[in-house]
Amino acid sequence: MELNEAISKRVSVRYFDERDVPGEAIRSMIEAAVRAPTASGLENWIFVVFTSEDSREKIYRLITRGMEEYYRAVNIPEEKMKKLQERMYKEGMYKAPVYIAVFIDKRVRFLEGSEFDDLEFIWSVESAAMAIQNLMLKAVELGLGTVYIGVTNFRGIEEEVRKLAGLDENYYLVGVIPVGYPRREQKPHGRRRILGEITRFI
Ligand SMILES: Cc1cc2nc3c(=O)[nH]c(=O)nc-3n(C[C@H](O)[C@H](O)[C@H](O)COP(=O)(O)O)c2cc1C
């Protein structure tokens, strides 16, 4: 598949069919992920793949809890909350055959001195986010769907994901990525802002 096709076909997929995802596909997604640029060449990311039924059910519950918290935090009207709950609990939104949680190891340092703490953290998160994008594009090539889940970073939820991954507080969760074959075909979303608005040539 041409890169441009993968980029323009990618869309956030939130409904998956029950087909298993071959381990080989997951491996090649992670291989693509780690080709991403990594600040200071440190590769301080870790990809935790949840495939067992029990762990997937737990991750799914943490995602749905996070989504409900998110809707509450942004004061979404009650009928929209009901719709979300219907989608999640009746239609199986976010239920996936695989979840990949991407963490960074906060102990890995590039710069000396505490004045760089924030910068090192941001660089690590940026590197992991670039890896996630590679992983998502590779998924498109393999006919798989993904969505970036950020609500699992809410307080109380991130700790649970970390525990399930068997990691301590030295690790920070960058995102959880459900992976699976899309239940239906989806058209990519348009973008609201045109290029002229957001681009400046100087
Ligand atoms: C950092 C980040 C966090 C996100 N968190 C969530 C999330 O928690 N739940 C969700 O359903 N989608 C989440 N998304 C997906 C966005 O909603 C989605 O990318 C956006 O609506 C554009 O749609 P598209 O990806 O289909 O083009 C997240 C995306 C990013 C980049």
The ligand as an SDF file (V2000), in Angstrom:
LIG
                    3D

 31 33  0  0  0  0  0  0  0  0999 V2000
   -4.1550   12.1010   22.0070 C   0  0  0  0  0  0  0  0  0  0  0  0
   -5.4790   11.5830   21.5210 C   0  0  0  0  0  0  0  0  0  0  0  0
   -6.3990   11.1120   22.4420 C   0  0  0  0  0  0  0  0  0  0  0  0
   -7.6210   10.5820   22.0070 C   0  0  0  0  0  0  0  0  0  0  0  0
   -8.4910   10.0480   22.9420 N   0  0  0  0  0  0  0  0  0  0  0  0
   -9.6340    9.4660   22.5360 C   0  0  0  0  0  0  0  0  0  0  0  0
  -10.4790    8.8070   23.4770 C   0  0  0  0  0  0  0  0  0  0  0  0
  -10.1940    8.7530   24.6650 O   0  0  0  0  0  0  0  0  0  0  0  0
  -11.6140    8.2150   23.0200 N   0  0  0  0  0  0  0  0  0  0  0  0
  -11.9460    8.2060   21.6960 C   0  0  0  0  0  0  0  0  0  0  0  0
  -12.9820    7.6530   21.3440 O   0  0  0  0  0  0  0  0  0  0  0  0
  -11.1570    8.8380   20.7710 N   0  0  0  0  0  0  0  0  0  0  0  0
  -10.0100    9.4390   21.1560 C   0  0  0  0  0  0  0  0  0  0  0  0
   -9.1700   10.0250   20.2200 N   0  0  0  0  0  0  0  0  0  0  0  0
   -9.5050    9.9800   18.7880 C   0  0  0  0  0  0  0  0  0  0  0  0
  -10.0130   11.3460   18.2520 C   0  0  0  0  0  0  0  0  0  0  0  0
  -11.3060   11.5710   18.7600 O   0  0  0  0  0  0  0  0  0  0  0  0
  -10.0160   11.3010   16.7170 C   0  0  0  0  0  0  0  0  0  0  0  0
   -8.6900   11.1210   16.2580 O   0  0  0  0  0  0  0  0  0  0  0  0
  -10.5790   12.6090   16.1050 C   0  0  0  0  0  0  0  0  0  0  0  0
  -11.9520   12.7170   16.4100 O   0  0  0  0  0  0  0  0  0  0  0  0
  -10.4090   12.6590   14.5900 C   0  0  0  0  0  0  0  0  0  0  0  0
  -11.0140   11.5480   13.9610 O   0  0  0  0  0  0  0  0  0  0  0  0
  -10.1880   10.5200   13.0300 P   0  0  0  0  0  0  0  0  0  0  0  0
   -9.0750    9.9360   13.8640 O   0  0  0  0  0  0  0  0  0  0  0  0
  -11.1880    9.4620   12.6340 O   0  0  0  0  0  0  0  0  0  0  0  0
   -9.6730   11.2890   11.8610 O   0  0  0  0  0  0  0  0  0  0  0  0
   -7.9450   10.5720   20.6180 C   0  0  0  0  0  0  0  0  0  0  0  0
   -6.9960   11.0580   19.7010 C   0  0  0  0  0  0  0  0  0  0  0  0
   -5.7870   11.5400   20.1350 C   0  0  0  0  0  0  0  0  0  0  0  0
   -4.7850   12.0280   19.1230 C   0  0  0  0  0  0  0  0  0  0  0  0
  1  2  1  0
  2  3  1  0
  2 30  2  0
  3  4  2  0
  4  5  1  0
  4 28  1  0
  5  6  2  0
  6  7  1  0
  6 13  1  0
  7  8  2  0
  7  9  1  0
  9 10  1  0
 10 11  2  0
 10 12  1  0
 12 13  2  0
 13 14  1  0
 14 15  1  0
 14 28  1  0
 15 16  1  0
 16 17  1  0
 16 18  1  0
 18 19  1  0
 18 20  1  0
 20 21  1  0
 20 22  1  0
 22 23  1  0
 23 24  1  0
 24 25  2  0
 24 26  1  0
 24 27  1  0
 28 29  2  0
 29 30  1  0
 30 31  1  0
M  END
$$$$
